[in-house]
Amino acid sequence: MKLGCIGDDFTGSSDLANTLAKGGMRVTQYSGVPKGPADASVEAGVVALKSRSID
């Protein structure tokens, strides 16, 4: 993986993942912290958190 990104919500993380994919990167978006390693072909991983809301 060349790039790891953390977003504060799903919408912003999706926007970033889309931009990276349009730029030619192989992207995986995670909903929450990943439970294991990324596939070797993934160039960018985007983690969507729920840090804007308080539960």
N, CA, C and O atoms as a CHARMM CRD file, in Angstrom:
* protein
*
  220
    1    1 MET  N      0.84700  -1.17300   0.00000 PROA 1      0.00000
    2    1 MET  CA     0.00000   0.00000   0.00000 PROA 1      0.00000
    3    1 MET  C      0.89500   1.23900   0.00000 PROA 1      0.00000
    4    1 MET  O      1.83800   1.34900   0.78300 PROA 1      0.00000
    5    2 LYS  N      0.57500   2.14800  -0.88300 PROA 2      0.00000
    6    2 LYS  CA     1.34300   3.38400  -0.99600 PROA 2      0.00000
    7    2 LYS  C      0.77400   4.50700  -0.14400 PROA 2      0.00000
    8    2 LYS  O      1.51500   5.38100   0.30700 PROA 2      0.00000
    9    3 LEU  N     -0.54500   4.49100   0.08200 PROA 3      0.00000
   10    3 LEU  CA    -1.20800   5.60200   0.75700 PROA 3      0.00000
   11    3 LEU  C     -2.31100   5.08900   1.66300 PROA 3      0.00000
   12    3 LEU  O     -3.11700   4.25400   1.25500 PROA 3      0.00000
   13    4 GLY  N     -2.34800   5.58200   2.87900 PROA 4      0.00000
   14    4 GLY  CA    -3.42500   5.29300   3.81200 PROA 4      0.00000
   15    4 GLY  C     -4.06600   6.59800   4.23800 PROA 4      0.00000
   16    4 GLY  O     -3.36600   7.55700   4.56500 PROA 4      0.00000
   17    5 CYS  N     -5.39600   6.64500   4.23800 PROA 5      0.00000
   18    5 CYS  CA    -6.13000   7.87300   4.56800 PROA 5      0.00000
   19    5 CYS  C     -7.22300   7.55500   5.57400 PROA 5      0.00000
   20    5 CYS  O     -7.78500   6.46000   5.57500 PROA 5      0.00000
   21    6 ILE  N     -7.51700   8.52800   6.43000 PROA 6      0.00000
   22    6 ILE  CA    -8.59500   8.39000   7.40600 PROA 6      0.00000
   23    6 ILE  C     -9.56100   9.54500   7.20800 PROA 6      0.00000
   24    6 ILE  O     -9.16000  10.70900   7.19900 PROA 6      0.00000
   25    7 GLY  N    -10.84300   9.21400   7.04900 PROA 7      0.00000
   26    7 GLY  CA   -11.88500  10.22500   6.91400 PROA 7      0.00000
   27    7 GLY  C    -12.76900  10.23700   8.14400 PROA 7      0.00000
   28    7 GLY  O    -12.91200   9.22000   8.82200 PROA 7      0.00000
   29    8 ASP  N    -13.36200  11.38500   8.43200 PROA 8      0.00000
   30    8 ASP  CA   -14.19200  11.48800   9.63400 PROA 8      0.00000
   31    8 ASP  C    -15.60400  10.95000   9.43000 PROA 8      0.00000
   32    8 ASP  O    -16.33400  10.74400  10.39900 PROA 8      0.00000
   33    9 ASP  N    -15.99600  10.72300   8.17700 PROA 9      0.00000
   34    9 ASP  CA   -17.30200  10.12600   7.91300 PROA 9      0.00000
   35    9 ASP  C    -17.28200   9.41300   6.56400 PROA 9      0.00000
   36    9 ASP  O    -16.31800   9.52300   5.80600 PROA 9      0.00000
   37   10 PHE  N    -18.35500   8.68300   6.27600 PROA 10     0.00000
   38   10 PHE  CA   -18.40300   7.88200   5.05800 PROA 10     0.00000
   39   10 PHE  C    -18.41600   8.74900   3.80100 PROA 10     0.00000
   40   10 PHE  O    -17.78500   8.40300   2.80200 PROA 10     0.00000
   41   11 THR  N    -19.13400   9.87700   3.84800 PROA 11     0.00000
   42   11 THR  CA   -19.25300  10.73300   2.66900 PROA 11     0.00000
   43   11 THR  C    -17.91200  11.30400   2.23600 PROA 11     0.00000
   44   11 THR  O    -17.54700  11.21100   1.06500 PROA 11     0.00000
   45   12 GLY  N    -17.18800  11.88600   3.15800 PROA 12     0.00000
   46   12 GLY  CA   -15.88300  12.45200   2.83300 PROA 12     0.00000
   47   12 GLY  C    -14.89200  11.39100   2.39600 PROA 12     0.00000
   48   12 GLY  O    -14.09100  11.61800   1.49000 PROA 12     0.00000
   49   13 SER  N    -14.94400  10.23900   3.03400 PROA 13     0.00000
   50   13 SER  CA   -14.05400   9.14000   2.66400 PROA 13     0.00000
   51   13 SER  C    -14.37100   8.62700   1.26500 PROA 13     0.00000
   52   13 SER  O    -13.46600   8.28900   0.50100 PROA 13     0.00000
   53   14 SER  N    -15.65400   8.57100   0.93300 PROA 14     0.00000
   54   14 SER  CA   -16.05600   8.15000  -0.41500 PROA 14     0.00000
   55   14 SER  C    -15.57300   9.13500  -1.46700 PROA 14     0.00000
   56   14 SER  O    -15.10500   8.73200  -2.53200 PROA 14     0.00000
   57   15 ASP  N    -15.68500  10.42700  -1.17100 PROA 15     0.00000
   58   15 ASP  CA   -15.19500  11.45200  -2.10200 PROA 15     0.00000
   59   15 ASP  C    -13.70400  11.28000  -2.35900 PROA 15     0.00000
   60   15 ASP  O    -13.25200  11.34600  -3.50200 PROA 15     0.00000
   61   16 LEU  N    -12.94800  11.06200  -1.30000 PROA 16     0.00000
   62   16 LEU  CA   -11.50500  10.88700  -1.44300 PROA 16     0.00000
   63   16 LEU  C    -11.18100   9.60800  -2.21600 PROA 16     0.00000
   64   16 LEU  O    -10.33700   9.62300  -3.11300 PROA 16     0.00000
   65   17 ALA  N    -11.84100   8.51000  -1.87500 PROA 17     0.00000
   66   17 ALA  CA   -11.60100   7.24000  -2.56700 PROA 17     0.00000
   67   17 ALA  C    -11.90700   7.37700  -4.05900 PROA 17     0.00000
   68   17 ALA  O    -11.17400   6.85300  -4.89800 PROA 17     0.00000
   69   18 ASN  N    -12.98100   8.07400  -4.38200 PROA 18     0.00000
   70   18 ASN  CA   -13.35600   8.29400  -5.78000 PROA 18     0.00000
   71   18 ASN  C    -12.30100   9.11800  -6.51200 PROA 18     0.00000
   72   18 ASN  O    -11.94000   8.80100  -7.64500 PROA 18     0.00000
   73   19 THR  N    -11.81000  10.16100  -5.87800 PROA 19     0.00000
   74   19 THR  CA   -10.77800  11.00300  -6.48500 PROA 19     0.00000
   75   19 THR  C     -9.50600  10.20200  -6.75100 PROA 19     0.00000
   76   19 THR  O     -8.90600  10.32000  -7.81900 PROA 19     0.00000
   77   20 LEU  N     -9.10000   9.39400  -5.78400 PROA 20     0.00000
   78   20 LEU  CA    -7.89900   8.57200  -5.95500 PROA 20     0.00000
   79   20 LEU  C     -8.08200   7.54700  -7.07300 PROA 20     0.00000
   80   20 LEU  O     -7.17000   7.31500  -7.86600 PROA 20     0.00000
   81   21 ALA  N     -9.26300   6.93900  -7.12900 PROA 21     0.00000
   82   21 ALA  CA    -9.54000   5.94700  -8.17300 PROA 21     0.00000
   83   21 ALA  C     -9.54900   6.59600  -9.55800 PROA 21     0.00000
   84   21 ALA  O     -9.02600   6.02800 -10.51700 PROA 21     0.00000
   85   22 LYS  N    -10.13800   7.77400  -9.65600 PROA 22     0.00000
   86   22 LYS  CA   -10.13900   8.48900 -10.94100 PROA 22     0.00000
   87   22 LYS  C     -8.72200   8.86400 -11.35900 PROA 22     0.00000
   88   22 LYS  O     -8.43600   9.00000 -12.54800 PROA 22     0.00000
   89   23 GLY  N     -7.84400   9.02800 -10.38500 PROA 23     0.00000
   90   23 GLY  CA    -6.44300   9.32600 -10.66600 PROA 23     0.00000
   91   23 GLY  C     -5.62700   8.09500 -11.03200 PROA 23     0.00000
   92   23 GLY  O     -4.43600   8.19900 -11.32500 PROA 23     0.00000
   93   24 GLY  N     -6.26600   6.92900 -11.01700 PROA 24     0.00000
   94   24 GLY  CA    -5.59200   5.71500 -11.46600 PROA 24     0.00000
   95   24 GLY  C     -5.12300   4.77500 -10.37400 PROA 24     0.00000
   96   24 GLY  O     -4.50500   3.75300 -10.67300 PROA 24     0.00000
   97   25 MET  N     -5.39900   5.09000  -9.11000 PROA 25     0.00000
   98   25 MET  CA    -4.97000   4.20100  -8.02600 PROA 25     0.00000
   99   25 MET  C     -6.00200   3.10400  -7.79100 PROA 25     0.00000
  100   25 MET  O     -7.19900   3.30400  -7.99900 PROA 25     0.00000
  101   26 ARG  N     -5.52400   1.95000  -7.35600 PROA 26     0.00000
  102   26 ARG  CA    -6.41300   0.86800  -6.92500 PROA 26     0.00000
  103   26 ARG  C     -6.73900   1.12800  -5.45700 PROA 26     0.00000
  104   26 ARG  O     -5.85800   1.08700  -4.59900 PROA 26     0.00000
  105   27 VAL  N     -8.01000   1.39400  -5.18100 PROA 27     0.00000
  106   27 VAL  CA    -8.43900   1.88700  -3.87000 PROA 27     0.00000
  107   27 VAL  C     -9.40300   0.90700  -3.21700 PROA 27     0.00000
  108   27 VAL  O    -10.24700   0.30500  -3.88100 PROA 27     0.00000
  109   28 THR  N     -9.26300   0.75800  -1.91100 PROA 28     0.00000
  110   28 THR  CA   -10.24700   0.05500  -1.09900 PROA 28     0.00000
  111   28 THR  C    -10.70500   1.00000  -0.00400 PROA 28     0.00000
  112   28 THR  O     -9.89100   1.65200   0.65000 PROA 28     0.00000
  113   29 GLN  N    -12.02200   1.07000   0.19000 PROA 29     0.00000
  114   29 GLN  CA   -12.57200   1.89100   1.26700 PROA 29     0.00000
  115   29 GLN  C    -13.06400   0.95400   2.36100 PROA 29     0.00000
  116   29 GLN  O    -13.75200  -0.03000   2.09000 PROA 29     0.00000
  117   30 TYR  N    -12.70700   1.26700   3.58100 PROA 30     0.00000
  118   30 TYR  CA   -13.09900   0.47500   4.74400 PROA 30     0.00000
  119   30 TYR  C    -14.09400   1.26200   5.57700 PROA 30     0.00000
  120   30 TYR  O    -13.94400   2.47100   5.75400 PROA 30     0.00000
  121   31 SER  N    -15.09400   0.58900   6.08000 PROA 31     0.00000
  122   31 SER  CA   -16.03200   1.20000   7.01000 PROA 31     0.00000
  123   31 SER  C    -15.57800   0.81500   8.41400 PROA 31     0.00000
  124   31 SER  O    -15.88500  -0.27200   8.90400 PROA 31     0.00000
  125   32 GLY  N    -14.84800   1.71500   9.04700 PROA 32     0.00000
  126   32 GLY  CA   -14.23400   1.42300  10.33600 PROA 32     0.00000
  127   32 GLY  C    -12.82600   0.88100  10.14300 PROA 32     0.00000
  128   32 GLY  O    -12.34400   0.74000   9.01900 PROA 32     0.00000
  129   33 VAL  N    -12.18700   0.58500  11.24300 PROA 33     0.00000
  130   33 VAL  CA   -10.79900   0.11100  11.21300 PROA 33     0.00000
  131   33 VAL  C    -10.75400  -1.29800  10.61700 PROA 33     0.00000
  132   33 VAL  O    -11.49100  -2.17600  11.06500 PROA 33     0.00000
  133   34 PRO  N     -9.90300  -1.52500   9.61700 PROA 34     0.00000
  134   34 PRO  CA    -9.81700  -2.85500   9.00300 PROA 34     0.00000
  135   34 PRO  C     -9.39700  -3.91900  10.01600 PROA 34     0.00000
  136   34 PRO  O     -8.62300  -3.65100  10.93500 PROA 34     0.00000
  137   35 LYS  N     -9.91600  -5.11400   9.83100 PROA 35     0.00000
  138   35 LYS  CA    -9.62000  -6.20700  10.75800 PROA 35     0.00000
  139   35 LYS  C     -8.39700  -7.01700  10.34600 PROA 35     0.00000
  140   35 LYS  O     -7.93000  -7.87100  11.10100 PROA 35     0.00000
  141   36 GLY  N     -7.88600  -6.75500   9.16800 PROA 36     0.00000
  142   36 GLY  CA    -6.72800  -7.49600   8.68200 PROA 36     0.00000
  143   36 GLY  C     -5.97500  -6.69100   7.65100 PROA 36     0.00000
  144   36 GLY  O     -6.34200  -5.55700   7.34400 PROA 36     0.00000
  145   37 PRO  N     -4.91400  -7.28200   7.11500 PROA 37     0.00000
  146   37 PRO  CA    -4.11700  -6.56400   6.11700 PROA 37     0.00000
  147   37 PRO  C     -4.86900  -6.41200   4.79400 PROA 37     0.00000
  148   37 PRO  O     -5.75500  -7.20300   4.46900 PROA 37     0.00000
  149   38 ALA  N     -4.50000  -5.39400   4.05300 PROA 38     0.00000
  150   38 ALA  CA    -5.09500  -5.15500   2.73900 PROA 38     0.00000
  151   38 ALA  C     -4.52800  -6.13400   1.72300 PROA 38     0.00000
  152   38 ALA  O     -3.42600  -6.65400   1.89500 PROA 38     0.00000
  153   39 ASP  N     -5.27700  -6.37500   0.67900 PROA 39     0.00000
  154   39 ASP  CA    -4.79900  -7.18200  -0.43600 PROA 39     0.00000
  155   39 ASP  C     -3.56600  -6.51200  -1.03600 PROA 39     0.00000
  156   39 ASP  O     -3.46200  -5.28500  -1.03500 PROA 39     0.00000
  157   40 ALA  N     -2.65300  -7.29700  -1.53700 PROA 40     0.00000
  158   40 ALA  CA    -1.39200  -6.77000  -2.06800 PROA 40     0.00000
  159   40 ALA  C     -1.58400  -5.82700  -3.24800 PROA 40     0.00000
  160   40 ALA  O     -0.70800  -5.00600  -3.52100 PROA 40     0.00000
  161   41 SER  N     -2.70600  -5.92400  -3.95300 PROA 41     0.00000
  162   41 SER  CA    -2.93200  -5.07100  -5.12200 PROA 41     0.00000
  163   41 SER  C     -3.45500  -3.68000  -4.76400 PROA 41     0.00000
  164   41 SER  O     -3.50200  -2.80100  -5.62400 PROA 41     0.00000
  165   42 VAL  N     -3.84600  -3.47300  -3.51500 PROA 42     0.00000
  166   42 VAL  CA    -4.39700  -2.17700  -3.09700 PROA 42     0.00000
  167   42 VAL  C     -3.27700  -1.14800  -2.99500 PROA 42     0.00000
  168   42 VAL  O     -2.27200  -1.37500  -2.32200 PROA 42     0.00000
  169   43 GLU  N     -3.46000  -0.01500  -3.67000 PROA 43     0.00000
  170   43 GLU  CA    -2.47800   1.06800  -3.62000 PROA 43     0.00000
  171   43 GLU  C     -2.84700   2.13400  -2.59600 PROA 43     0.00000
  172   43 GLU  O     -1.97000   2.80100  -2.04700 PROA 43     0.00000
  173   44 ALA  N     -4.14500   2.29500  -2.33900 PROA 44     0.00000
  174   44 ALA  CA    -4.60000   3.28500  -1.36300 PROA 44     0.00000
  175   44 ALA  C     -5.75300   2.70700  -0.55700 PROA 44     0.00000
  176   44 ALA  O     -6.68600   2.12900  -1.11400 PROA 44     0.00000
  177   45 GLY  N     -5.68100   2.86600   0.74300 PROA 45     0.00000
  178   45 GLY  CA    -6.75400   2.44200   1.62700 PROA 45     0.00000
  179   45 GLY  C     -7.34700   3.65700   2.30900 PROA 45     0.00000
  180   45 GLY  O     -6.62300   4.47800   2.87200 PROA 45     0.00000
  181   46 VAL  N     -8.67400   3.77300   2.25800 PROA 46     0.00000
  182   46 VAL  CA    -9.36900   4.90200   2.87200 PROA 46     0.00000
  183   46 VAL  C    -10.27700   4.34500   3.96400 PROA 46     0.00000
  184   46 VAL  O    -11.15300   3.52500   3.68800 PROA 46     0.00000
  185   47 VAL  N    -10.07200   4.78700   5.19300 PROA 47     0.00000
  186   47 VAL  CA   -10.84700   4.32100   6.33900 PROA 47     0.00000
  187   47 VAL  C    -11.88800   5.37700   6.68500 PROA 47     0.00000
  188   47 VAL  O    -11.54400   6.52600   6.96400 PROA 47     0.00000
  189   48 ALA  N    -13.15900   4.98900   6.66800 PROA 48     0.00000
  190   48 ALA  CA   -14.25700   5.88800   7.03100 PROA 48     0.00000
  191   48 ALA  C    -14.61500   5.65100   8.49400 PROA 48     0.00000
  192   48 ALA  O    -15.03200   4.55500   8.86900 PROA 48     0.00000
  193   49 LEU  N    -14.45100   6.67100   9.30700 PROA 49     0.00000
  194   49 LEU  CA   -14.80000   6.59100  10.72400 PROA 49     0.00000
  195   49 LEU  C    -16.08600   7.36400  10.98700 PROA 49     0.00000
  196   49 LEU  O    -16.59800   8.04600  10.09900 PROA 49     0.00000
  197   50 LYS  N    -16.60200   7.25800  12.19800 PROA 50     0.00000
  198   50 LYS  CA   -17.77000   8.03900  12.60400 PROA 50     0.00000
  199   50 LYS  C    -17.34200   9.04500  13.66400 PROA 50     0.00000
  200   50 LYS  O    -17.97600   9.15200  14.71400 PROA 50     0.00000
  201   51 SER  N    -16.28000   9.77500  13.39600 PROA 51     0.00000
  202   51 SER  CA   -15.74800  10.67000  14.41700 PROA 51     0.00000
  203   51 SER  C    -16.50700  11.98700  14.52900 PROA 51     0.00000
  204   51 SER  O    -16.24800  12.75900  15.45300 PROA 51     0.00000
  205   52 ARG  N    -17.43100  12.26600  13.62200 PROA 52     0.00000
  206   52 ARG  CA   -18.22300  13.50100  13.71800 PROA 52     0.00000
  207   52 ARG  C    -19.39100  13.36500  14.67800 PROA 52     0.00000
  208   52 ARG  O    -19.83500  14.34900  15.26800 PROA 52     0.00000
  209   53 SER  N    -19.88400  12.15100  14.83400 PROA 53     0.00000
  210   53 SER  CA   -21.06000  11.95500  15.68200 PROA 53     0.00000
  211   53 SER  C    -20.66200  11.38100  17.03300 PROA 53     0.00000
  212   53 SER  O    -19.66000  10.67700  17.16400 PROA 53     0.00000
  213   54 ILE  N    -21.46200  11.69800  18.01600 PROA 54     0.00000
  214   54 ILE  CA   -21.23400  11.18400  19.36900 PROA 54     0.00000
  215   54 ILE  C    -22.38000  10.24400  19.69900 PROA 54     0.00000
  216   54 ILE  O    -23.54700  10.63600  19.66400 PROA 54     0.00000
  217   55 ASP  N    -22.04200   9.00600  20.01800 PROA 55     0.00000
  218   55 ASP  CA   -23.07400   8.01800  20.36700 PROA 55     0.00000
  219   55 ASP  C    -23.22400   7.91000  21.86000 PROA 55     0.00000
  220   55 ASP  O    -24.04400   7.12900  22.34300 PROA 55     0.00000
